[in-house]
Amino acid sequence: MSTKQFAVIGHPIGHTMSPFIHTALFRQNGIDAVYGVQDIDPAALDTEIPRLLRELDGFNVTIPFKSAVIPYLDAIEGAAKEYGSVNTVRCADRSGRTTDPTGFVRALAAADIALTGRVAILGAGGVCRVFAGEAARADCELTFGVLESDMPAAQTILDEIRQYHPDIQADIVRIDTLNGDFDLLVNATPVGMYPRTDAMAVSADLLPHCKAVFDAVYNPEETLLLRTAKEAGCKTQGGMPMLVWQAAAAQEIWLDVSFDPDEVTKVIADATAEMNRHFGKK
């Protein structure tokens, strides 16, 4: 049996945890496979995507190609249709899916956080669409907390969600006016990410009114937001479990394998340690 070939594509694509995570997951199931990184010039998609479809068994897609890759595929499956976003391509049938929603939901479940009730989402970038869409799917009541300049982007996300979930209760407010009680607060902004780890996107005064906090930032492992939320009595979850669970879901698509939660937990711990080594943290 020949070694299977996988990769992640993006541009620019600097340090990424994907090779480490996928290699560890391959090892869990005894899969003979390698996983590389390919920085693709956006002007070369017409030649590069067909090449990847011929040469690889599958590949992951990151910024800025999650939508741009779609026209090159024969089928878009599952939640990728709703989100207009693909992060996992299976080359055998030239199909695209997104495992970001699976990663998010499984990361919450691993921390015993329920996706229910009132949910506040901070930010209006691409990943917000996934968080908001999954909350809408779970019949949550949504509040977007965004900068004034991001209100149009948040409105676009909300309009797109309403095409699939017309009865959703949702509103958009400036992030500095966000208040009330929430079952879950989701940070989908880069605030608090290494190396600017001394900031968080909301006031600490809001956190005692939140039952749980999820921070999509995975570097550092515990952001200032998560640390402050924990001190306020919230359940918390960081971004690394989502990153690993979405990778596991990609391998389920590529290889028809499954993962025990304990196995994934070990990979999460190993990936966190590797990240800390890379960035010189103790």
Number of C-alpha atoms within 10 A of each C-alpha: 4 6 10 14 15 25 19 22 24 19 15 14 15 10 10 11 16 19 18 16 24 23 17 20 21 18 12 16 13 9 14 13 15 14 20 15 18 16 12 18 12 14 8 9 15 11 9 14 16 14 11 18 20 13 12 17 21 28 25 25 23 17 14 15 19 22 16 15 18 20 9 15 17 11 14 20 12 11 19 22 15 17 21 16 27 26 24 27 30 22 21 12 13 17 19 30 25 28 28 25 23 20 23 21 19 20 23 22 13 14 15 13 21 14 20 15 14 20 26 30 24 27 25 24 16 15 17 21 25 24 22 26 25 19 23 25 14 14 17 22 19 23 22 27 28 25 15 11 9 14 18 13 15 24 15 13 21 23 13 17 22 16 10 14 15 11 11 18 14 17 14 18 17 15 20 13 11 18 18 11 16 22 20 27 27 21 27 22 20 19 22 23 20 15 9 12 15 12 14 19 19 18 15 14 11 16 25 17 19 22 19 28 26 26 26 25 25 21 20 21 20 21 25 20 27 25 12 19 25 18 12 18 14 23 19 23 27 24 22 26 27 28 23 26 27 24 25 24 23 27 23 14 18 18 16 9 14 13 15 8 12 10 13 20 15 14 24 20 14 15 21 20 14 16 21 15 11 11 12 8 10 6
